[in-house]
């Protein structure tokens, strides 16, 4: 099974977001329209991850390092006052190079010293089972390729920029790290249908989560947003009277596990809904709750009506 098309990329692009799910690994839990869209999309040259040499070093071209620099510079303008403090703290700890793609062992040194996590170099797409197994073992899958310039604002696959810049800063935070580990363990033991519901939990937290119930101090912690300059701006614009196009304001909802599990989402368009947790330690509360019991309840109740137009294709 393929891992989900990544969000982050998508997002970026259109301001839409994408999933992030390499992560999710999830399967198609994303919305059906996205999958149909993939089927009908013209074929492009597929992305292929780089293989490390005998010393574990990955060699990137000047163009690839240039893309990293361009993406990082663009996002650095958007993150201050929008990303949550823990993310900014993690970013500082990672001390990412400005002009080249970092080596994973450098990322691992910081993750190991903070939460005991590490990265795992993977192909562009991995199976569901492998995705969950890696997370359960405190290994965060990172596809070792970076988007091409013609995909700068839109890419369905989660690339190394999304994984490193979107997620790794918060993997230094205990609640975020524990959430990922627990999620992996639950996913390993879940049925295919249960995984679809679990994917929504990952989507609305790790990929597209907001934190802070006070709107004036609300911040972003979702990696799908934080690796997308356009969505980084858009996501916090709910309720802004200055919004030129009010119909494009996202809706912010207080996090409710059952609601999240029942909320459809799409990967090919900017997110219409974000769920807001009180603070990052709320992620501890979530993993300590009966997630699978809620999944079964959500399966019984069914999904909410999509808040977006569903394609007929
Ligand atoms: Fe992701």
Boltz pocket constraint, residues with backbone or C-beta under 6 A from the ligand:
constraints:
  - pocket:
      binder: B
      contacts: [[A, 6], [A, 7], [A, 8], [A, 19], [A, 20], [A, 21], [A, 22], [A, 23], [A, 158], [A, 162], [A, 163], [A, 166], [A, 167], [A, 206], [A, 207], [A, 223], [A, 224]]
      max_distance: 6.0
